[in-house]
Each structure stands twice: as C-alpha cells, then as structure tokens.
Amino acid sequence: MEQINKENIKTEEQILLERFAQLSFANLKKTMIQDLQNQRKESVIFVKYPIDKVVKMLENPQKYEKELRQMSTFLFITSSHYRRLTTHYAKLPTYNHIVVPANLPKKINKKNYKDNYSKVIYQLEKYNLKHEIPKMILTAIVEGVFYGLTYETTESFYIKQFDGKFADVSYIEDGVYTFSMDLNYFITREYLLPEYGDEIEMAYLKYKGDPKKNIKGNVDLRWFEPSNGVCIKADESNPLFSVPIFCSIFLDILRLEDYKLLKKMKTTLDNYKVLSLKMEVDEEGVPKMDFEMATRYYNQILNNVPDGIGVILSPFGITDFSFQKSAVADQDAVSQAEEELWASSGTSSLLFGSAKAVSSSSLGLSTKTDEQISFGLLTQVARYFNKQIKMMNLPYLFEVKFLDQSIFNSTEVQNQYNKAATYGVSGAKLLYASSLGMTPSDVVNLSYLENDILEVTETMFKSPLISSNTLSPDANDKGGKPTNVSKGEGLSESGEQTLENDENANK
C-alpha cells in the first residue's frame, strides 16, 4: 500500500481558508480606479508652485514632505525632463534574479530539499517580479517612498498602491520598512473599503464605529498597520521623513521652464511690427493737416495691414531700442539650463540626447553611479521578498538575490558569468542563465522539457552543428588555395601551360 505523505494532507479549516481567500481576491484583483457607474470620481489636483514657495519648502523638507511629494508628482506629469530622469533609474536594472540557499544543514533530505526549492521559485514566479518591482521603485523615486498592499492566492498576486498622503513609516522589522495607514482616508471613500479586504474594513469599522450595528468608534485607532503592507523608502539615510530623492533639482526645472517661456515670448514679439505715421506740425506745434483728413488716412492704412502689425499716428518721431539678445544666445541659454539640470541631478546629459562631446569611458563611469542608486533600492526590495519567503515556514531556507546587472552592463555581466561557468565555478551556470533573462523556474522547466520530454540533445541535436571547429581534416588535403580542378572548373591557356611544364612543383 502506498504510504501517505502527511505533509500534503490539508485540514478542513485550511481548505475553507483557501476558498475564502480566493473569493476575496476575486473582488480585490479588479481594482477600481474611477467609480463611473455611481459617478464617483477621485479628485486629483496638481498645483504649480512659485519659486519662492519651493525655496521655502526645500529649506525645511521634513515639514513640507507631503507638499514636496505632491510637487514631484506634478513635475513627473508636466516635465519631460523629470519624467525621463526618474524613469531612467527605475528602468535601469534588468531585475534578473536567482534563488540561493540561505543556510545549508548538515543533514539534507534531497527530495524534500528539491521540493522546497521548487516551492520558492514558483512562488517568486507568481509574484511576477519584473512587472511589479519597477512600478514600486518608480513611485519610490518620484515620491520618496512607496506604500502598497499585497493581495495573493495560490495562483495570483498583485500590489495595490496606497495614497502616500495618508500613510507613514512606522518601524523597521527584519531590515524591512513597515507603514501605518491613516483610516481617515476612507471617510469620504467608504465605497472603496471592499476592495481593501476584510482586515482593513474591520479596522475602519472599529475606528469610525457603526450605530446601526451598535459598534462604538475609537479615535485612538486612527492609525492602522496592515499585515499585507509593503514599504520601500528611496532614501534610507533618515527614517523620520521621506522626500523625493531629486527634490534638489526642482528649482532647476522651474528655471528651465522660465527660460523656455522667455524664448517663446521673444519669438512672439519678433513677429510683431509697428508702422509709425508722423504728422507734420508748424513752429507752434499745430498739425498742418486737418485732423479728420489725417484720421481718414490712418484708418485706410489700418484696414489694409495684416494681423500682427500695429499702426500709430503721432506728431512725435519714434525710435526703437531693443533689449533682446540674439536668437542664438537664447538658444544657448536654454541648452545651458538643460545641462545644469542634468549636472545638478548627478546624471550624464548624454543619456538624454545632449550634443555635448565626451568620451565613452566617461559616460560608462557615469552610469556606474546611476546603477548604485537603483541597485540600492533593489536590495531593499529583495529583503522584503526574502521576508515573505521566511513566512512560508519551510524546513530549508532560501533567498532571492538580484544580479547587479543593468541595461548598460548587461553584456559585460553575461560574459563574466559565461567565463566563470566555462571554468567550472560553482553556481556560475545558474547565474549565467539568470543574466540571460531566465527566471529560476525557466531554468528548471526548460531543462526538464529539453532533456526528459523532447530529448533535444539525444534526438534533435545529437550531432553538433557543422562549423570549422567540428569538421575533421581530410587526409588527402595538402592545404593551399583550392585549384580549378578541385572546384570542377577548366583552366585558362596560361594555366594549362603551367600544368604541362609542372611549374608549381617547387612552390
């Protein structure tokens, strides 16, 4: 009789909990953005701040952190420079990862060890890391911090972003930030509560109360820490407040826009012309022409000039003075402002289409510093997902590690692991596969498909592909340039004479 594995037996309570989770997730995975049916639309207001107010906010970032985050979001929408800068850091890593053992016990059950490894890599596959993580990091860069709520079943997973204006970092656990949400967020949005799950809905009920259900509210329960929260902080140097990491360039962006407006105004003014009609006057300053006659001529000219040309009737001579710089100088001012913007951000302007000449080695060194910012955030994300793996309570512990691989050093990293695998370095084959963009589950599944199912190496490619490396030498081949006879071609007259006299014998 086949022995029953007790680890695979589920209790009735576990089965009911899984079914309940699936039913709850069915509602949660369809996230409402705008409740159009009931004409409830979220109000999103973006305000353009004057420079003096921005200076005031930057002087005290802790006091104005929410305003700075709001302004950063505004600039992300309205400034193509700021959008490209923040997106550059979020899209810089390849997000290729590998799963490695976190500990190695002295005694290992090989089958259980492999089963545990499979559970971890398929859990990470469900997380869809390459889709979820860039969104988290982009928000963390733009707003300074990302607050989200995770929802999952046995087959599905997604992260729902929470409004940062109603959240705050509460503490650090196992190197991972956790946050608490302000339940006042739902006072005007109670219709959204079902989308946040029973835990948050119950917390709001305890805080706000419900006279119909005889539940008395408690104002002390305003801040609630969700068990499914995820928090990624862009700047870990100060845990007390979170501001956008590029808030220092806000003034540069505003000044750049001012330069563009000045250039536009000059271009507009250059298209306007004025015709001055001077009336002749006598020695006492009395016009020599009758005023009605002069007015008639004035109106006649005014009615026959195109738009953009003004007409002035005056007894005075008019001289124009120009305070405008040349068009080239205006263009240089805008270009200079753009260069200063990228320089202030610490990012090379060549990445964004600058015509400034610089060596490729300098650009390569510049991207190295960019990578450190993105990789630092990625390490924080890895610690969060490793915490989730620990919560799986497996007998053998594994952890996920992201490669320090970006879109700029991708080939370099691949060659590094390829060379290490060639020389038999342990783990290098899995690292090389990861650097090619394969997930750990891809490696396992494709290996099984090729070797056990399709038998690719035994049937389809049992012989190596023909190349100069795999061809065997011909024993009769004496080397040298192929002759016309070997190619099946005839000889010319001079060639026949050479063959007849055997002139090539000693060559």
Protein Blocks (a to p, Z undefined) as FASTA:
>chain_A
ZZddfklpccfklmmmmmmmmmmmmmmmmccfbdfknopacddddddddfklmmmmmmmm
mlmmmmmmmmmmmmmmmmmklmmmmmmmmmmpgoiacdddfbdcfbdcfklmmmmmmmmm
mmmmmnommlmmmmmmmmmmmnopacddddddfkbccdddddfklgccfbdeehiacddd
dfklmmmmmmmmmmnojklmmmmmmmnopfknopacdfklmpccdfkbccddfblmbmkb
ccdfklmmmmmmmmmmmmmmmmmmmmmmmmpccddddddddfkopafbdfklmmmmmmmm
mmmccehiacdddfbdcddddfbdcfklmmmmmmmmmmmmmmmnopafklnopabdcdfk
lmmmmmmmmmmmmmmmmmmmmmmmmmmmmmnopabdcddddddddfklmmmmmmmmmmmm
mnopghklmmmmmmnopafklmmmmmmmmmmmnommlmmmmpccddfklpccdfklggjj
ddfklnopacdfklmmmmmnommmmZZ
